[in-house]
Amino acid sequence: MIERVRAVLVTEDDTMLVIRRTKPHVPVYWVLPGGGVEEGDASREAALHREIHEEIAGKADIVRLLHTTESDTERQLFYLARITTWSFEDRTGPEFGAEDRGAYALEEIPLTAEGIDSIDLKPEEIAHVLRGAIGVGGLGGGAVL
């Protein structure tokens, strides 16, 4: 089974970092930073730190596991994390050099239900989880972080 790790990266301003994906013939959508757990990763959390470094040249403090999704072929673990430094221009992930992968753009959105609703965040299940957590004060605003 493929394992992927992703991060809900909350900034000091209680915004969330997301990656806007633009591909030919596909409606624009957004994803959370992260990627596949590799054989050489010491842990899932180590894989997440590596992915955050590769994708946004950032360093994050992982707070906790927020949610897990699973299918017959893939498990995705979504972590809540606080981030203070990043540089999308200094990203190093191999996917950024592949012309057939489309465009990647880092964006900050408000960590509110309205912010989540303003984008097509994939997978929809994590968007639903985030809306629920925001509704009960479980993200940002110092509530959990």
SULTA-V191534 format. One record per run of one state. SS is the DSSP state (H for helix, E for strand, - for the rest). FROM is the first residue (numbers start at 0). LEN is the number of residues. Records with the same first field share a line. If there is no record, write none. Layout:
BEGIN
SS = FROM-LEN + FROM-LEN
END
This chain:
BEGIN
- = 0-1 + 10-4 + 23-2 + 31-2 + 36-7 + 56-2 + 70-3 + 85-2 + 90-3 + 97-1 + 101-1 + 110-2 + 117-3 + 121-2 + 135-10
E = 1-9 + 14-9 + 25-6 + 33-3 + 58-12 + 73-12 + 102-8 + 120-1
H = 43-13 + 87-3 + 93-4 + 98-3 + 112-5 + 123-12
END
